[in-house]
Amino acid sequence: MLENTILNELLNKYRENKLAHAYLIETNNLEKALLDLKELIKHLNCENSYASPCTKCNLCNLITLNNLPSLKIIEPDGQTIKKNQIEELKTEFSTIPIYSKFNIYILKNAEKLNSSSANAMLKFVEEPTPGILGFFLTSNKDIMIDTIKSRCELYTLTYPSDSLCTTLNIPPNLYADYLKIIPSYLREVYSNKIINHKKTILNLYPERKDIENIFQIILHLYHNYFLKLINKEYDNTLINIYPLTENLTQISQKLQIITQIITNMSYNISIELILDKFVLEMRGSYE
Ligand SMILES: [Zn+2]
């Protein structure tokens, strides 16, 4: 059994002999996903049928240390994963593994395959060799090349964020309540009708402190979208509360607006005025 329920599903498939040859795994935390994936790989290969955690066998230890020859973890070399990295992988995996059951590759930041490396990789996944298992690990499957995506089984590994309420020093129950109002508030902010958006939020939260907290969360929401767009690790849970569709420039503009609004709140400016300014500026940056 693995702690990660999604990967446990894969372990069960392995036991039923139903593993696919390539998996695309989208995650909001590449490092944790990689660690969990390595645990799965130990299960697949361990000669002691993995008594967790296995410290007995050399194989599991080598996986922990990234030293098992039949496990290749490929990361971008600079900005992209390069063709020679894929060619090297192919050469190394042209022989069957000596110590383990599988030859396994993990492409970390798989969205960073450039066109020639993706092409080289494509031939690899199109004609799968028995005994070779692949994992394409990405923080954003939307920008992965379709031809590769379509040849993989897709899984999503979502990890809880390092609790934003702790970072922002907001009590968890309040944080949960704020999260409930943010989507409807933002929808009103974006709608073109002249509406009593201020009342929606001020009726519920007349205290300045609450509004400040809410805007801190909104800032993080946009910040996480920004991270998603530039392909860095982001907080999925936050993004899911209010899906945005803006591009990088628009998100950057809005981050500036929100940061300014939060600064204004620390001055002695009426909260109603600040909320008005927020709506006007958010709509303005839409054009
Ligand atoms: Zn072991």
Residues whose N, C-alpha, C, O or C-beta is under 5 A from the ligand:
A	BS01	ZN	C46 E47 N48 Y50 C54 C57 C60
